[in-house]
Amino acid sequence: MKKLLCAALLCALLAGRPAGAAGRQFTRSTMEYFGTVSMLCLYTEDGAEEIWREVKDLLREIDGAVSVSRPGSDLARLNEAAAGTAVPVSGVTAEIWRQALAAHELTNGLYDPTVFPLVDLWGFSPRFNQKGWQPSLPYDRPLVNGQPVPPDEKDVAALLPLVGMKGFRLFEENGQWMIRKETPAVTVRGITVQAQADLGGIAKGYACDRVTGLLRARGLEEGYFVCGGSSMAFLSRPDGAPFAVTAGKPRPGQDGGQDYASFSAKDTTLSTSSDISHSYRGEDGVLYCHIIDPRTGCPLNTPAEGGAQKGAASVSLLADSAALGDALTTALCLMGPEDALRFLDGRAEKMVMAVYRDGREELELVTNMAPEAFRVLDGGYLPASEAAEDGTFRYTGTYIR
């Protein structure tokens, strides 16, 4: 799913060249970092190759610091450490951690990178992407038809005490940044499991913010940078106009198209979280996704026994900071529509949320944008509109046109 999403996004971006930009547009992309496509588009070739090298050096530094799957990275060493251990980390990791902690506090804990042990338990950590994956931990389950299966409720409850950013402390000692792991380990099915964190939910946004700063320092005011389908940073188009952005459908809707809403983006960032981009459907018919609720240890919108699945299926957010936007989209999904609108009241961020209610086959579009600032592209995303899932739909992300 992730590779298909990235490939589709790449094609959409390349197809989105504005008129008059032929011969001047500079576009480069890489899949070396964050396990996804990163793309830089500039509307000048002057110094562009040097800028691209700087961008790749920056991406390499960030990914090398906070990747949970790169041996020796700051996060890999922190996750391996025992409770009570202080691990030295880079300034980059310290800065991302500070921003993650600020977002955690702003959202009353709904954004929490320390849910990583539960992300792994539910089958969404990087190790499950390895070719030929086989169960290796006592609580792992064999794949069924190539898909993970939900874990035992007792294992969820056993790992839940590991969640909480207050169990980690960032401090500086003799000019060296350190993170001390203070959360006690737990025992699950006879093995010791340590508290762990994953900053992937904010690192791509942080990369977008850093790249934007780099471009502006070079005096550039036109172009955009994409770090996967979930984190984007925009300057402007060559004519000074904003980019037209479309939000991809997490559910089929009515008209067979791929997008449910469009809006404009200029001198801003765009972050998207969805329950479809990394998910599987259990034998019980429930859609389980990678967004884990730190209050319950279960995926977003996991229904009560016998209840219909419902809630936020996708959130796209325009924000000044992509790092904050990345964290907020996760939290807004968990808040649900009413609490999300209350949270955003008086704030500058602008949201478009797709909400579904499987039990009534309804889809709703929830937004705090002014009516003239966005356009609905599918009647299935209006309140009380019906939409049937036929099993043939494929989510295609957020595109720039």
Secondary structure as GFF3:
##gff-version 3
##sequence-region A 1 401
A	DSSP	alpha_helix	2	15	.	.	.	ID=ss1
A	DSSP	beta_strand	26	30	.	.	.	ID=ss2
A	DSSP	beta_strand	38	42	.	.	.	ID=ss3
A	DSSP	alpha_helix	48	66	.	.	.	ID=ss4
A	DSSP	alpha_helix	74	80	.	.	.	ID=ss5
A	DSSP	beta_strand	86	89	.	.	.	ID=ss6
A	DSSP	alpha_helix	91	106	.	.	.	ID=ss7
A	DSSP	three_ten_helix	113	115	.	.	.	ID=ss8
A	DSSP	alpha_helix	116	121	.	.	.	ID=ss9
A	DSSP	three_ten_helix	126	129	.	.	.	ID=ss10
A	DSSP	alpha_helix	153	159	.	.	.	ID=ss11
A	DSSP	three_ten_helix	160	162	.	.	.	ID=ss12
A	DSSP	three_ten_helix	165	167	.	.	.	ID=ss13
A	DSSP	beta_strand	168	173	.	.	.	ID=ss14
A	DSSP	beta_strand	176	181	.	.	.	ID=ss15
A	DSSP	beta_strand	186	188	.	.	.	ID=ss16
A	DSSP	beta_strand	191	193	.	.	.	ID=ss17
A	DSSP	alpha_helix	200	217	.	.	.	ID=ss18
A	DSSP	beta_strand	223	227	.	.	.	ID=ss19
A	DSSP	beta_strand	231	234	.	.	.	ID=ss20
A	DSSP	beta_strand	243	248	.	.	.	ID=ss21
A	DSSP	beta_strand	259	265	.	.	.	ID=ss22
A	DSSP	beta_strand	268	274	.	.	.	ID=ss23
A	DSSP	beta_strand	279	281	.	.	.	ID=ss24
A	DSSP	beta_strand	287	289	.	.	.	ID=ss25
A	DSSP	beta_strand	310	319	.	.	.	ID=ss26
A	DSSP	alpha_helix	322	335	.	.	.	ID=ss27
A	DSSP	alpha_helix	337	344	.	.	.	ID=ss28
A	DSSP	beta_strand	350	357	.	.	.	ID=ss29
A	DSSP	three_ten_helix	358	360	.	.	.	ID=ss30
A	DSSP	beta_strand	362	367	.	.	.	ID=ss31
A	DSSP	three_ten_helix	371	373	.	.	.	ID=ss32
A	DSSP	beta_strand	374	376	.	.	.	ID=ss33
A	DSSP	three_ten_helix	379	381	.	.	.	ID=ss34
A	DSSP	beta_strand	385	386	.	.	.	ID=ss35
A	DSSP	beta_strand	399	400	.	.	.	ID=ss36
###
